[in-house]
Amino acid sequence: MKFRKNVLLLLIFVLTLSFAVPIMPVEAASNKSKVEKTINTFYSAAKHYNVKKMKSCFTKGSLLKAFVTMKEMAAFCKKRNWRIDYEIKSIKINGRNAVAKVYCEYPYAYDAFKDAFFMLTIHIMNNPNLSDRQMQQYAHRQALKYLKIWGLSTEEDTIIFRLKKVGSKWKIKKSSVAILDSIHCGYESAYRDYFA
């Protein structure tokens, strides 16, 4: 009698375990595919410089610094971002947080931007009453001028995305310099290096 009871308990344990094991990988695979979807949506929008769609990938849209008022720079990125190419290398999920490593190749105009900032600084010193709009237009013209000199290169980087589960979706927690560089042709690094 005791032997039957032990066998029955062992059988119940094995059956319970066999039902529980497949459920965990399916849930993990589902979360992984949702993280991939967020990153794919982000870069798909970045290729067309669709700010609204890029911002929808963040926990708060305001966390993404984008060229909204600087229309010339938005057009600059929109014209060149079709060159963005990326591959998701790994995704690690820990509860409601995830870290994704993404290898990305993107258009890079760092040198043109840095020289444009230098010329803008001189222009502002010579014309102290410029409006923000005039400064933006001048910086854009200078960036195009120096882009002809320096050319547009391709930057390769492994970018870390930190995501958080919000409801049933995964959202990017915040933007980093690397994320911004990948969608702004290296503008963020040039800006920080020049004005730091």
Solvent accessible surface area in square Angstrom, and as a share of the most:
residue,aa,sasa,rsa
1,M,195,0.87
2,K,160,0.68
3,F,156,0.65
4,R,184,0.67
5,K,133,0.56
6,N,84,0.43
7,V,70,0.40
8,L,102,0.51
9,L,102,0.51
10,L,112,0.56
11,L,95,0.47
12,I,92,0.47
13,F,126,0.53
14,V,76,0.44
15,L,89,0.44
16,T,83,0.48
17,L,92,0.46
18,S,57,0.36
19,F,144,0.60
20,A,47,0.37
21,V,74,0.43
22,P,72,0.45
23,I,112,0.57
24,M,133,0.59
25,P,76,0.48
26,V,102,0.58
27,E,105,0.47
28,A,56,0.43
29,A,60,0.47
30,S,47,0.30
31,N,16,0.08
32,K,92,0.39
33,S,59,0.38
34,K,72,0.30
35,V,0,0.00
36,E,56,0.25
37,K,138,0.58
38,T,13,0.08
39,I,0,0.00
40,N,65,0.33
41,T,35,0.20
42,F,0,0.00
43,Y,0,0.00
44,S,58,0.37
45,A,3,0.02
46,A,0,0.00
47,K,63,0.27
48,H,122,0.54
49,Y,14,0.05
50,N,65,0.33
51,V,28,0.16
52,K,176,0.74
53,K,96,0.41
54,M,0,0.00
55,K,55,0.24
56,S,59,0.38
57,C,6,0.03
58,F,6,0.02
59,T,49,0.29
60,K,134,0.57
61,G,25,0.24
62,S,93,0.60
63,L,64,0.32
64,L,3,0.01
65,K,110,0.47
66,A,24,0.18
67,F,16,0.07
68,V,84,0.48
69,T,104,0.61
70,M,42,0.19
71,K,133,0.56
72,E,32,0.14
73,M,5,0.02
74,A,20,0.15
75,A,57,0.44
76,F,3,0.01
77,C,0,0.00
78,K,120,0.51
79,K,141,0.60
80,R,24,0.09
81,N,0,0.00
82,W,160,0.56
83,R,107,0.39
84,I,3,0.02
85,D,85,0.44
86,Y,52,0.20
87,E,95,0.43
88,I,39,0.20
89,K,115,0.49
90,S,42,0.27
91,I,24,0.12
92,K,147,0.62
93,I,57,0.29
94,N,124,0.64
95,G,59,0.57
96,R,130,0.47
97,N,67,0.35
98,A,3,0.02
99,V,49,0.28
100,A,0,0.00
101,K,89,0.38
102,V,0,0.00
103,Y,63,0.24
104,C,0,0.00
105,E,53,0.24
106,Y,5,0.02
107,P,1,0.01
108,Y,42,0.16
109,A,2,0.02
110,Y,40,0.15
111,D,66,0.34
112,A,1,0.01
113,F,2,0.01
114,K,66,0.28
115,D,41,0.21
116,A,1,0.01
117,F,8,0.03
118,F,106,0.44
119,M,49,0.22
120,L,21,0.10
121,T,44,0.25
122,I,58,0.29
123,H,47,0.21
124,I,61,0.31
125,M,135,0.60
126,N,110,0.56
127,N,55,0.28
128,P,106,0.67
129,N,148,0.76
130,L,36,0.18
131,S,54,0.35
132,D,98,0.51
133,R,103,0.38
134,Q,90,0.40
135,M,46,0.21
136,Q,36,0.16
137,Q,65,0.29
138,Y,28,0.10
139,A,11,0.08
140,H,29,0.13
141,R,136,0.49
142,Q,20,0.09
143,A,1,0.01
144,L,60,0.30
145,K,97,0.41
146,Y,34,0.13
147,L,19,0.10
148,K,180,0.76
149,I,114,0.58
150,W,139,0.49
151,G,35,0.34
152,L,51,0.25
153,S,62,0.40
154,T,83,0.48
155,E,57,0.26
156,E,106,0.47
157,D,49,0.25
158,T,70,0.41
159,I,1,0.00
160,I,63,0.32
161,F,0,0.00
162,R,125,0.46
163,L,0,0.00
164,K,94,0.40
165,K,38,0.16
166,V,70,0.40
167,G,58,0.56
168,S,72,0.47
169,K,132,0.56
170,W,3,0.01
171,K,41,0.17
172,I,0,0.00
173,K,70,0.29
174,K,131,0.55
175,S,22,0.15
176,S,45,0.29
177,V,49,0.28
178,A,27,0.21
179,I,2,0.01
180,L,5,0.03
181,D,8,0.04
182,S,0,0.00
183,I,0,0.00
184,H,5,0.02
185,C,0,0.00
186,G,0,0.00
187,Y,26,0.10
188,E,10,0.05
189,S,23,0.15
190,A,0,0.00
191,Y,97,0.37
192,R,114,0.42
193,D,79,0.41
194,Y,61,0.23
195,F,97,0.40
196,A,119,0.92
